[in-house]
Amino acid sequence: MTNKEKLLNRAKEVLVGGVNSPIRALTKPEQLIAVKGQGPYIYDESLGKLVDYVLGYGPLILGHAHPDVKKAIIEALENGWLYGATSPLDIRLAEKILTHVYPGGKIRFVNSGTEATMLALRLARAYTGRNLIVKFDGCYHGAHDYLLVSAGSAAGHLGVPKSPGIPSEVSRLTLIAEYNDPGGLEEIFSKYGDHIAGVIVEPVIGNYGVIPPSKEFLLKLRKLTETYGAVLIFDEVITGFRLSLGGAQEYFGIRADLVTLGKIIGGGLPIGAVAGRREIMDLITPVGKVFNAGTFNGHPLAMAAGLATIRVLEKEGLGRAVNHARALDDIIRETLDLAGIAYAVNRIGPMMQFYLGVENVEKPSDILPQSKDLYTRIHEEMTRHGVLIAPSQLEALFTSIVHGDNEAELFHQAYNNAVRRVLKG
């Protein structure tokens, strides 16, 4: 028995399914046991060095173990790693984020994107005095009861629980709309508008692959929420500091009332945040009465890592990450054109995904089941050839500012080989 097999057996004895997040169990041909990350590469116990296009599912825009981030963490660590009090790092990171994402607003740091979206919903309800929340089928906002719901009756728009343990009474407070469907959204508001506290949306879906919005959809979303007095929440846990330094708001030119953030703003350490309009944010304790607290909120190591990451992005920009994603886009299209199969490639900035058997993906229901199966097999073949892409088509491929020509060539070789083997097999 190899050392990796021993580790996997030990993991399954003490961790549920051998993992701490279910997506990690999908990695094939064998579950990863990561031992190191450096630059654009991740190292597995037995597979060795792989070009990494997962990047921790998005946070590592600078690649693994960036020296500036490492230095900042070490410096913060030398001063202690938990205070239970505000530190200068909290203030600096807050100022930096607000400068780009919400000038004139305020921010509250939490510890995950899930916590951020929970707080954003609470704020929307407190601000409006209403209870209903609208979300979009295919958008993921964390594993909590109000948002872990899917489409129920098309006529009633009522959400149904996606997991055992979620009371149906809770899911009924969430209305489900179809992404990129302005007409359907208008119908929901005409029926429930006076009871809707807020609308939460991934401005670019990043948990069903990558599905960009139409401008008409975002404009309708902003207009309806303003007309009915509902709070518009952009969930930018994925898109924040990845589409631009100002996130999707800057990229599309549309201002939300609240923005949830995570991933990149922690430089690879656990973090979440809600930023937004001062009159809404000031409802949070201790200024207002909307409760939020956390021992690890504003953790100094996460503050230091996030601050270092944003400073690098300010200096170097996103150009290299975007250009690398564009190169992968070209490789995928060229390969699939030669293979003679229908496909769609959705890319926006340095995030992308490809879909097989379909020529256009504008909403989650456009994705064919066979596309997911073919994707899984391509993932397996690419992993065998030293290139790691997301193990599920419902995730994104991410690029960083340290991916370069060598990595593009390795991707090209692995992708060509994988498509040839899978489509012939």
Order of alpha helices (4+ residues) and beta strands (2+ residues): alpha-beta-beta-beta-alpha-alpha-beta-alpha-beta-beta-beta-alpha-beta-alpha-beta-alpha-beta-alpha-beta-beta-alpha-alpha-alpha-beta-beta-alpha-beta-beta-alpha
